[in-house]
């Protein structure tokens, strides 16, 4: 798994063997979420304030996330 970023008690990571679209997984003590680089959010317990912070970070780093997601999910480019 590729750790992408941490902050204020949360962790953003890209996982291998995943399905499109390009997305990150967010881990937080209160829950977890999946955020697509297009801004779609599937939330399971992460506080709204944290989702807002993470979403802003994801949208600001879309290209780097897409590159890491492609690296992790395309075995011929590993």
C-alpha positions in Angstrom: 0.0 0.0 0.0 1.2 3.4 -0.8 1.0 6.0 2.0 0.3 9.3 0.3 -0.2 11.8 3.1 -0.9 12.0 6.8 -2.3 14.9 8.9 -4.3 15.7 12.0 -5.0 12.0 12.9 -5.8 10.8 9.4 -3.9 8.8 6.8 -4.5 8.9 3.0 -3.3 5.9 1.1 -3.5 4.3 -2.4 -3.9 0.6 -2.5 -2.9 -1.9 -5.1 -5.3 -4.4 -6.9 -8.0 -1.8 -7.0 -10.9 -0.9 -9.3 -11.3 2.4 -11.2 -11.9 5.3 -10.8 -8.7 6.6 -9.3 -9.3 7.0 -5.6 -7.7 7.1 -2.2 -8.6 5.4 1.1 -8.8 7.6 4.2 -8.2 6.1 7.6 -9.2 8.0 10.7 -9.8 6.8 14.4 -13.5 7.4 13.9 -13.9 5.6 10.6 -12.8 5.3 7.0 -13.7 6.8 3.6 -13.0 6.5 0.0 -12.4 9.7 -2.1 -12.2 9.7 -5.9 -10.0 12.3 -7.5 -13.2 13.7 -9.1 -14.4 14.6 -5.6 -16.9 11.8 -5.0 -16.9 10.7 -1.3 -18.0 7.4 0.3 -17.8 8.0 4.0 -18.1 5.5 6.9 -17.7 7.5 10.1 -15.0 10.1 9.3 -16.1 13.5 10.7 -17.3 16.0 8.1 -14.6 18.5 9.1 -11.9 15.8 8.3 -13.5 14.9 5.0 -13.4 18.6 4.0 -9.7 18.8 4.8 -8.8 15.6 3.1 -11.0 16.4 0.0 -9.2 19.7 -0.4 -5.8 17.9 -0.2 -6.9 15.3 -2.7 -8.1 17.8 -5.2 -4.9 19.8 -4.8 -2.8 16.7 -5.5 -4.8 14.9 -8.1 -1.9 14.4 -10.5 0.4 12.8 -7.9 -2.4 10.6 -6.7 -3.3 9.4 -10.2 0.4 8.6 -10.8 0.7 6.6 -7.6 -2.6 4.9 -8.3 -1.5 3.9 -11.8 1.9 2.6 -10.4 0.1 0.6 -7.7 -2.5 -0.8 -10.1 -0.6 -1.5 -13.3 1.8 -4.5 -12.7 3.7 -3.8 -15.9 4.8 -0.4 -14.7 5.9 -1.5 -11.2 
